[in-house]
């Protein structure tokens, strides 16, 4: 997270009714319904923007773009591939498209799949239906890029805060700015957060993280080796590795446990399940 832009090495998926006070640079981007994006949207691959969404800057993609009805783009739209655009789309800065331009109202993917499978069943092609479903839901397909950013429905990301209505997960090697507000939090390793953390349930911090703020939780806070919290910790229970560092006061109504190396060899799943 930079001053005005969120940079993601992988793909970005933003749920419905989310508010992002940044621009986004990513491989590909999918925005749900009524998403507000404050800055530029720049993609190496496809970009899909659902109905009633608003983009406060330019939109640029090296491949195809799909814009739903009533999308509003304050800047310029640059598409090096094909452009599939719905009705009543406003592009205040004009647009460039090197490929085909199709103006229509594309059927939502889930509706298309339902109609397609219904027609196959009507024609009695059970084998083709089974084949289509197996291709769509094959467990052996490649998983989502671990470098992806997924924003749940109704989330808000601004310079002041990162608000998620449910569980929040931060991977490895991230640089984040803003106070995290979520139901619970799981953070990987080698991250830097310029802000505080406040949750209803448990917080788990992996190794070598730096938190430039306080941690407040009604559940358990667990901190792995070599992590550094520059503020205070207030929680029901605190479990902290002996090599971790907390600059402020630690308050825990049900006690504090300092862990040594031998107790830190449990898996991450076991660490999240432990409670006292």
Secondary structure, DSSP 8 states (H G I E B T S, - for coil): --SSEEE-SS-EEE-TT-EE-SEEEES-EEE-TT-EE-S-EEESS-EEE-TT-EESS-EEESS-EEE-TT-EESS-EEESS-EEE-TT-EETT-EEESS-EEES----HHHHHHHHHHHHHHTT-HHHHHHHHHHHT-TTS----TT-EEE-TT-EE-SSEEE-SSEEEE-SS-EEESEEEESEEEE-SS-EEES-EEESS-EEE-TT-EE-S-EEESSEEEE-TT-EESS-EEESEEEEETT-EE-S-EEETT-EEEE-GGGGGS-HHHHHH---
